[in-house]
Amino acid sequence: MEPASQTGSAGDGVAQLYRRIFSYIRPYRFRFGMGLVTALLAGASTTVVYVALKTVTGLVLRGYADFSFTVPGLGNVDLSPWLKPWLSLEGEWRTSGRVAALCLVVSACVLLRGTLDFLANIQLAWVEQTIALDLRRQVFARIMDRSLEFFNKRRSSDLIQSAVGMTTTCANAAMTLAQDMVRRPAAVLSVVTVLVINDPVFMGFTFLVFPICMLPVIIFSRRVRKSGKREQQNAGQIMGILQEAFAGIRVVKSHAREPHELERFTVSATAVKDTALRLNRMVEVVGPLVESTASLGIAGGLFYCWWRGVPFDEFIARCLLLVGIYPDVKALSRTQMVMQRCRAASDGIFELLNEPLEIQDAPDAVRLERARGEIVFENVTFGYQPGAAPAVRGLNLRFEPGKFYALVGESGAGKSTTLSLLLRFYDPHAGRLLLDGHDLKSLAQSSLRAQMAIVNQDLFLFHDTIENNIRYGRLDATLEEVREAARIARADDFIMKQPQGYATLVGDKGCNLSGGQLQRVTIARAILRNAPVLLLDEATSNLDPDTEQAFKDALRVLRRGRTVVAIAHRFSTILEADQIVVMDQGAVLDCGTHEELLGRCATYERLFRLQFASELQAAE
């Protein structure tokens, strides 16, 4: 489905907001229209029930049916003499079988109305669920298109609530409004029309108080909208507590903070409960108020029937009909509140969809087939926070195709930022980055990242099989290609010892694997990607010495024809590099081989003594 227009904002007028909501219905207008037509027929069938009830009641209790009514401009019209030969249950026609059959006519009419209601509901329910799916897909896609800067500022629980909770509320409210604005008015208007024609004075007594019934709606609707927004916020908060507690379960348990987390959850869950109850009270109180006010109309109608001497069976038929449409009147009285809840949810959704993307593809973005791997930084400056010191400043670097570069420096030197800029997780504030002579901003993001494979220091595996976690590097890879990548990463041996081999579930974030096993699976995923640029964020940090050496042997084969950029914290990794880039406070201090840097770069000498010398001695 094509996304709806995103020219609006959270401050859009009500009409524009609902036009945007209902624009999601357009692709399914045939099925939606069928549902509305059926709902319209279901509402209008209430009149059929009334006519059947009035006719059957008269025939059963009096032996004939009264078909006299008043037509504006024509006066009283009585069709009883014309219809009596066909609608008479007197004399020899009055048998128990005929009476029983006639009584079932009312049930048949009620069944007809129920069937129409059922058909309307399943059609509109399909549209509702499909719209909810479209909204969720669009919201999720929009979230996935955001830069890391966006995720750094947002709680993941709030994003989950937007993609699941708010979209459900919005779609449900939209369908409820669509149905209530068709079926309910049809039911009420059809009954009102018949009763007005039949006895306008009685109808006048009944609906005299209708304007008064709207007062509770006016009073509570604005409060409902505010409570609806609070409900969404509280739901996001409780999701946040759950997500943090589950993600940090090791920290929680190691500090014995289960009671503390339970208390946090209880406080948040209580707020959700209180808000839901407050919202429920405001919605539900409208019904009794409307019904109580409307009952005054019935009381007036009852007095009128006594005064005019309306037959009991006629009065009962009218009262049953009015009681039958009170659910429709009640639902109509809540329409404004449903609209306010819909606005509360849709405001959050469309605010998210309207917010411009931080990183966007250019309209004429280039798609690379396979890059050679030449990377150039031209005077690049970037900072994470406005006004703060830049993470990298005036960065000038050149990575030649097919060579191995190691980035070294103390924490905060800008090494990880350099890799993030290469992947275009962020755009530089000044300067530019080039890949094979193309400015990264001129390349399609998917095409750019297809040229790169990365092994992060913060390892992450999905709650899936080992095979599928490796295949995440290239989704169309065969099992044999997956196993070959695992063999190069020296992961195949331990994988085959798992209970189900490659089909073994790794658990949440790979919790069923050791640190070294997890890292080898991650390396296998990067190998399978077979990209011309390989980025390593200390890929051997959790490997045992034997496996590390085996991986390095494989890396010597893997790096052929590829540009490798590694953040190095271990001396053994540095020795593999063709060039070592020394960084400090976001700038490049020097670049050269190990021997060259030891003789001319004081910062590298200090790093070597503090960080690498002990490792070298241990290796000896």
N, C-alpha and C positions, 0 to 999 in steps of 0.2 A: 504494500500500500504506500502511496505517495504521502509524505508527511504533510500535515496541515500547514498553512501559511504561518510564518513566524514573525510577522510584522507587528504583532500586537505586543503587549506588555502586561505586567501584573496590574497596572492601573487602567486597563481597557475598560470601556463602558460595559455594562451588563449585557446589552444586546450583542456587542462584538464578541464578548467572551463566549456566549452561548452559540453564536454562529460558528465560532472556532471549534467548540466541542462537537456540535452536530455535523461539522465538516468531516469528521471521522466516520459518520454513518454513510456518507455519499457512495463509497464503493459497494455498499450492501443495501442500496436503496430499494431494490426489488423485494428482497426478503423483509426488509424493514417495512416497506409499504404493505406487503401482505399481512404482516403482523398488526399494523395499525388498522387496516380494513377489517380484519377479523375482530380486533378489539372494539372497533366502531360498531360492528354488527352485534357483538356481545353486549355492549352498552345499550344499543337500541332494542335488543331482545327483551329488556326489562319491561317494555311496553306490551310485548306479546304475552309475557307472564301475567301482567295486570289484566289484559283483556280476557285471557283464558280463565283467570281466577274469578273475575267478575261474572263472566258468562256461566261458568260451571257452578259457581255458588248460587246464582239465580235459578238455574235449571234444577239443581239438586234440592234446594230448600223451598222454592216457590213453584217449580214446574215450568217456569218460563224465564227468559232473560230480558232485562230492560235495556233497550238500545236507543234511549233518548238522550240528547245532548244539545248544548247551546253553541251555535256558530256565530261569532261576531258579525253583525250586519244582517244576519238572516233570522236570528232569534232561535227558538226551540225547534229541534228537528227530532222526530221520533220514527225510528225505523222498525220498531218492535212489530207493528202489524204486518210488515212485509217479510220479516224474517221468522215470524212465529211458526209458519208451516214447516220450516226446516229446523228451527231450534225450539222444539217443544218436548217436554218430558212429562206429559200428563196422560191420564187414562191408561189405555192398554200399552202405551209406550213406556210407562214407568215401572220397569222391572229392575230387580236387584243387579242383574248382569249389566244392563245398560247404564245404571247409575254408577256401578263400579268402574266400568270402562270409561265413562265420562270423567270420573274423578282422576283417572290416570292421565288424562290430557294435561292437567296441571303439572304432574310429575314429568311428562314428556317435554313440556315447554321449559321447565327448570333444567332438565337434562340438556336440552338444546343450548341454553345459555351457558351452562357449565362446560359443555364441549367447545363452544366458541371461545370461552375464557381460556381453556386449556391450550387450544391451538394458537391463540394469540400469545400466551405466555411462553410457549416453547419457541416460537419464532423470534420473539423479542429477546428471550434469554440467549439464543444463539448469537444474535447481533451484539448483545451486551458483552458476552464472553470474547467474541472476536475483536470488538473494539478495545476491550481491556488488554488483549494480546498485542494489538497494534500499538497501543499506548506504551505498554511495557517494553516492546521492542524498540520503539523510537526513543524512549527515555534511556534505556540501557545503552543503545548505540550512541546517544549523545554523551552519556557519561564516559563511555569508552573512548570517545574522540577527544576528551579533555586532556590537557597536559598534566605533568606531574605536579606542577604548581597548584592546580585545582585540587588534586587529591591531598596535597600537603595542608590545605586550609579547611577541608571538609571531613566530617566524621563519616566513616563508611556506613554506620547505622542510619544516618540521615539519608544517604543515597539509596540504601536498601528500602527504606520507607517510601521514598519517592517512586522507586521502580515497582514496588509491590503494593503497599498500602494505599497510597494516594491514587494510583491508576485504577485500582479496584473501586474505590469510593466514587471516583469521577465517572467511570463507565456505568456503575450501578445507578447513580443519581441521574445520569443522562437518560437511561432507559426508563427509569421510574417516572421522570418528568414527561417523556414522550408518551408513555402509556396513560398516565393520569390526565394529560391534557387532551387526550382523544377519547378513551373509553369512559372516564368518569363524567365529563360534560355530556357525552352522548346519552348515557344512562339517565342523568338528571334531567336533561332537556326533553328527552322522549316522554318521561313520566310527567313532567310539568306540563308539556303540551297536551297530553291526553286529559290530565286532571283539569286544566284550564278550560278545555273544550267541554268537558263533562260538567264541571261545576266551578266556575271561576272564583266565586266567593269563598268556597272551602279552600281552594288553593291560595287565595289571598291571605286567609287566616294562617295557613301553614307557613308561608314564606314571608310573612310580615316582619318576622324577626331576623331574616337572613343577613341584612347588613350588620346587625349587632353581633352575629356569629363571627364576623371577620375581625372584631376587636382583639381577641386573644392572639390571632395570627400576627397582627401588626405589632402587638406588644412583644411577642417572644421571638420573632424571626431574626432580628438583629443580634439578640443574645445567642441564638443558635449558631450564627456564623462565627462569632467570636469563640464560642465553646468548640466549634468544629476545628478551628485552627489550633486551639490549645490541645485538642484530642490528637491531632496529627503530630504536634511537637512532643507530647508525652510518649506517644507510640515510638517515635524516633529515639527518644532518650532511653527507653527500656531496651530497645534493640541495641543501643550503644553499650549498655552495661553488660548485656548478654555476650555481645561480640568480644568485648575486651576481656571478660572473665574467661571465656573459652579459649581465646587466642593466647592469653597469659596464664594458662592453667598451671604451668610449672612454677611461675613466680608466686601465684596464689598459694599453692600447696607448700612450696618451700618456706614461705613465711607464715604458714598456718593462718591464712586470712580468709578461710571459708566463711566464718561468721560475719566478718566485715563485708564480704561481697554479698552475702545473704541480706544483710541490713540495707545495703545500697539498693539491691534489687527490690526489697520490700517497700522501701520509701518510694521508688519510682513506680512500682506496680500499684501502690496505693493511690498515687496521683492519677494514674490511668483510670483506676476504678472510680475515683471521685469525679473526674471529668466526665467519664461515660455515664455515670448515674445522673450527674447534673444535666447533661445533654438529654438523656432519656426522659428525665422529669419534665424538661421544658417542651419536648416533643409530645409526650403522652398527656400532659395536662390540657393541651389544646383540645383533644378529643372529647373528654368529659365536659369541658366548658361549652364546646359547640353543641354537643348533644343536649346538655341541660337547657341551653338557650333555645335550641330548636324545639324542645319538648313543649315550650310555651305555645308554639304554633300549633302543635297537635292538640293541646288543651283547648285552644281557641276553635280549632276545627271540630272538636268533640262537642263543644257548646253549641256551635252553629248547627251540627247535625241534629242535636236534640231540639233546637229551636225550629228547624225546618222539617222535622219529622222524617229524616232520611232513614230508610230501612236499615236494620242492623247488619244484614249481610253485605249491603252496599258500603256501609261505614267500615266494616271489618276489612273488606277488600282494599279500600283506600288506605287504611292504616297499615295493613301488611305491605302494601306497595311502598308507602313512605318509609316504613321501617327497613324495607329492602334496599332503598337507595341511600339510606343514611351512611353506610360504609363508603359510598362514593362521595357523598358530601364531606364526610370526615377526611377522606383521602385528599380531596380538593383543598380542604382547609390547611393541610400540612404541606401543600405544594410549595409555598413560599419558603418553608423551613428546609425542604429537600433542596431547593435552589441554593439556599445559603450554604448548606453542607457541600453541595457541588462546587460552589465558588471557592470555599475554603480549601478544597483539595486541588481544584484545577489551577488556582492561583500559584500554588507551589510547583505544580508540574510545568506550567507554561513559563514561569519565571526561570526554571532550569533550562527549558528548551530555548528560550529567547536569549539567554546569556551568551555573548559571543565567545567563540573558541579562541583560546590563547595561541594555539599553534594550528594554522590552516594551510592546506595545499593551495598553491597559486592556481588561478583559472587555467593556465596553460602548463601545468606541472608536467615535468618530463618523467618518463618511466624508463629506468635503466634495465637492460637485459642482464648483463653481468659486468660488474665494474672491474677495472684493473687493480684498484686498491690504492691509488695515490690520494693522500689526504693532506690538505694544507690549511693551517690556521693563519689568518691574516689579521694581526693586531686585534685579537678577540678579547672583549671585556664582557663579563657577566657577573651579576650579583643576585642573590636570592631575595633579599629584602631591600626596598627603597631606602636610601640614606645610609645603609650599612656598607662596610668595606666589601668591595667586590671579591667574589670567590676566585676569579681569574681576571687578570688585567694585562692588556697589551700582549696577549699570547701570540707568539709567532713560532710555528712549528711546520715541519715538512716530513711526512712519513712516506717513504718511497715504496712502491709495490714490491711485494715478496720479501720484505725485511721484517725483523723482529725488534720492536722497541719496548724498553722497560721504563716506566715512569716511577721515579723514587722521590721521596720527600717526607717530611714529618706530617703528622695529622693536620689537616687544614691547608695543605699546600696547594690543593686544587686538582688532585689526580682524579678523583671520582667525578668531579664536575666536568673535567675534560672528556671522559667517556660519555657522560650524559649529554653533552653538547654534540658529540659525534653521532649519537643516536637521535638527535633532535628532540630529546625530551624537553629541552628549553631552547629558545632562540637567543643568541647573544645580543646584548644591548648596543654593542659597537663592534665593528669589524665583520668578517665573514669567514665561513668554513667552506672548503671546496672538496668535492670528491670527483676525481678524474676531470677536474676543471669545471665542474658544475657546482654552483652555489647550492648548498643544501636546501635553501628556501625555494629553489626552482624545481626541486625533485618531489615527486609524490612520496608521502611519508611511508606508505607500504612498500614502495619500490626501494627507498633508501634502506629501510630496516631489513629488507630481503637480502641486502648485500652484506649483512653483518650477523655474526653469531657471538653470543656473550655468555660467559660463565661468571655469575656474580658471587661476591663474597657472602652475601646473605642468600643462602640456598633456599629454594622453594620447589616443592613438588606438589602436584595436585592429588587429591584423594582419589586415586585411580590406580590402574595396574602399572607395573614397571615398564611394560611395553608401550603403553599409551603415553607415559611421561616422557620416554625417549622420543617417540614418534611426534611429540609436540613440536620438535624442531623442524620436521617436514611431514606434513599430514598425509601425503600420498606415498610414504615410504613403505616398502614391503617388510615382512617380518625378518627376512634374511638381511636386509639393509640395516634394520634396527640392531640385529645381533652383531653385524660387522662393526657398527659404531661402538657397541658395548665392548667388543673384543679390543678395539683400539684403545678405549678408555680403561682397559683392564677391569671391566665390570662383569664380563660374561661368567667368570668362574663363580663369584658369589651369588649371582642371579640364579644360576642353575641349581644352587644349593637351597634356594628358597622353597617353601612348601609347594607352590604352584609355578615355580620358575618365573618366566616373564609375565605370567598372568597373576602374579602375587600383588595384592593391594598394598601400597606403601603407607596407608594411613594418612591422617590429617597432617599436611605439610611434611610428609615423609617420616612421621614419628616412629614407624616400624623399622627404620634403617638407622645404622650408625652414621656418625658424621662423615666418615670416610666413604662409606657406601653411597650416602646421599650425594656427595660431591662427585663421585665417579659417574653416577647416573646423570647428573647435570652436565658433566663434561661430554658424555656420550650424546646427549641431546644437542649440544653445540657442534659436535663432530658431524652428526647426521645432517645438520643444516647445510653443510658444505658451502658456506658463504666465502666470498673472496677476502673479507675482513674478519679477523677473529679478535675479540676483546676479552681479556682475562683479568678479572679482579681477584688476583692472588688465587688462582684456580687450584693450587696444590697445598693450600694452608691446612687442610684436614686429612691429608694423605699420609699413610705410614711410609717410611723411607723406601721400602722395596717397591711399593705401588707407585710412589712418586717417581722413582727412577724409570719404571716401566712406562709411565705416562710421558715422561720427558723424551724417551726414545720414540714413542708414538708421535709426540709433538714435532719432532725433527722431520718426520715424514709428512705430517699434516700441514706444516707451515709452508711447504714448497708451493710457490705460486700464490701465497696468501700474505697479506699484510697483517702482522700480529702486533697488537698494542696491549701491554700487560702492566697492571699496577703491581709492583713487586715489593714484597716485604721480606723475602728470603733471598739470601745471597746466591743460592743455587739457581734461582730463576734469573737473576741478573747476569750470571755468567753465560746463559743461553742467548742473551740479547746481542744483536748487531750494534745497537746504539742504546745508550742509557741517557734518559732525559731527567736532569735534576731540577726539581721544582721547589719553590719556597714562596709562601704568601701569594699564591696565584700567578706567579711569573716563572719563566724559564731562566735558571741561573747558568746552566751549561749543558752541553750535550757531547757525548763521546763514548769511547770504550772504557772499560774498567781501569785499565792501566793509564790511559790518558787523564781520566778524571782524578785519580789518586794523586797525580802530580800537580794539578792546577786548580782543583775546586775544593776549597776548605769545607764547604757544607757537605759535600760528598764524603770527604775524609772523615768528618765527624759522624755522619750516618754510618759509615762503614765500621768505625771503631765501636759505636754504641749498639748498633743493630745487627751487624753482619759478622763481626770478628768472632764473637762467641759461637756462632753457628759454624763458622769455618773451622774453629778449633775442635768443636764437637765432632765434626765430620772426619777430622784427621785422627 
